[in-house]
């Protein structure tokens, strides 16, 4: 659980700092106000996918004890790799936009890999959660049966 908490806290800090970076970087490079750059949405992605989702996962872990399983470990590392890849490519693409430079297909491809890792991570989370719920239901049913006898 401590690992989930620390990751959520780190994403909160990085998310807030990325908003500050966006504001200062665009201002320093005279980027037109109202012009779109992916830098403008990096902080919301980090705060939502990193901070908020991991806080929800922390609660789910507290209730169901997810973090003790191998599948949950796969979720945690795959999901975090996806966030880092996706956000990193958004920053890179956004900086190129602000600087007036062309982006490449490589950036889109790596960002796509990040999105795939996020999706795989979410599937692993749901599989881990399903397994814990089924196990919890079996324990509850067995306990109810033994009380009834």
C-alpha positions in Angstrom: 0.0 0.0 0.0 2.8 2.4 0.7 4.1 2.0 -2.9 0.7 3.1 -4.2 0.5 6.0 -1.8 4.0 7.2 -2.8 3.2 6.9 -6.5 0.0 8.9 -6.1 1.8 11.6 -4.1 4.6 11.8 -6.8 2.0 12.2 -9.6 0.3 14.9 -7.6 3.6 16.8 -7.3 4.6 16.2 -10.9 1.1 17.1 -12.1 1.1 20.4 -10.3 4.7 21.2 -11.5 3.8 20.3 -15.1 1.0 23.0 -15.0 3.6 25.5 -13.8 6.0 24.4 -16.5 3.3 24.9 -19.2 2.5 28.4 -18.0 6.1 29.5 -17.7 7.4 27.7 -20.9 4.7 29.2 -23.1 5.2 32.6 -21.6 9.0 32.5 -22.0 8.6 31.5 -25.6 5.9 34.0 -26.5 3.5 31.3 -27.5 0.2 32.8 -28.5 -2.5 32.8 -25.8 -5.3 30.4 -26.9 -2.9 28.5 -29.1 -3.1 24.7 -28.4 -0.2 22.7 -27.2 -0.2 19.3 -25.5 1.6 20.9 -22.6 -1.8 22.4 -21.6 -3.2 19.0 -20.8 -0.2 17.2 -19.3 -1.1 18.3 -15.8 -4.7 17.1 -16.0 -3.5 13.7 -17.4 -1.0 13.3 -14.5 -3.4 14.4 -11.9 -6.3 12.2 -13.1 -4.5 9.1 -14.3 -1.7 9.2 -11.7 -3.0 10.9 -8.6 -6.8 10.3 -8.6 -6.8 6.8 -10.1 -4.0 5.6 -7.8 -5.9 7.0 -4.8 -8.9 5.0 -5.8 -6.7 2.0 -6.3 -5.3 2.6 -2.7 -8.8 2.4 -1.4 -9.5 -0.8 -3.4 -6.3 -2.3 -2.0 -7.3 -1.4 1.6 -10.7 -3.1 1.1 -9.6 -6.2 -1.0 -5.9 -6.6 -0.3 -4.9 -6.4 -4.0 -1.3 -5.5 -3.6 -0.2 -8.9 -2.4 -0.8 -10.6 -5.7 1.4 -11.0 -8.7 -1.2 -9.7 -11.1 -1.5 -6.5 -9.1 2.2 -6.0 -9.3 2.0 -6.4 -13.1 -0.8 -3.8 -13.1 1.2 -1.4 -11.0 4.3 -1.4 -13.1 2.6 -1.6 -16.5 0.1 1.2 -15.6 2.9 3.5 -14.3 5.1 2.8 -17.4 2.1 3.8 -19.5 1.6 7.1 -17.6 5.2 8.0 -17.9 5.5 7.2 -21.6 2.3 9.0 -22.4 3.0 12.1 -20.4 6.6 12.2 -21.5 5.6 12.2 -25.2 3.0 14.8 -24.5 5.6 17.1 -23.0 8.0 16.5 -25.8 5.3 17.1 -28.5 4.1 20.1 -26.6 7.5 21.7 -26.3 8.1 21.2 -30.0 4.8 22.9 -30.8 5.7 25.9 -28.6 9.1 26.1 -30.2 7.5 26.0 -33.7 9.1 22.7 -34.7 7.6 19.8 -36.4 6.8 16.6 -34.5 7.6 13.2 -35.8 5.7 10.0 -36.1 8.1 8.5 -33.6 6.6 10.6 -30.8 3.1 9.5 -31.8 4.2 5.9 -31.9 5.8 6.0 -28.5 2.7 7.8 -27.1 0.6 5.0 -28.6 2.7 2.4 -26.8 2.1 4.4 -23.6 -1.7 4.3 -24.2 -1.5 0.6 -24.9 0.4 0.1 -21.6 -2.3 2.1 -19.8 -5.0 -0.1 -21.3 -3.2 -3.3 -20.4 -2.7 -2.0 -16.9 -6.4 -1.2 -16.5 -7.3 -4.8 -17.7 -4.8 -6.2 -15.2 -6.4 -4.1 -12.4 -9.9 -5.4 -13.2 -8.7 -9.0 -13.4 -6.9 -8.5 -10.0 -10.0 -6.9 -8.6 -12.3 -9.6 -10.0 -10.2 -12.3 -8.4 -10.2 -10.6 -5.1 -14.0 -10.1 -5.2 -14.6 -13.7 -6.1 -12.3 -14.8 -3.3 -14.0 -12.4 -0.8 -17.4 -13.8 -1.8 -16.3 -17.4 -1.3 -15.0 -16.5 2.2 -18.3 -14.7 3.0 -20.4 -17.6 1.8 -18.3 -20.1 3.7 -18.5 -18.0 6.9 -22.3 -17.7 6.5 -22.6 -21.5 6.0 -20.6 -22.3 9.1 -22.6 -19.8 11.2 -25.9 -21.3 9.9 -24.7 -24.8 11.0 
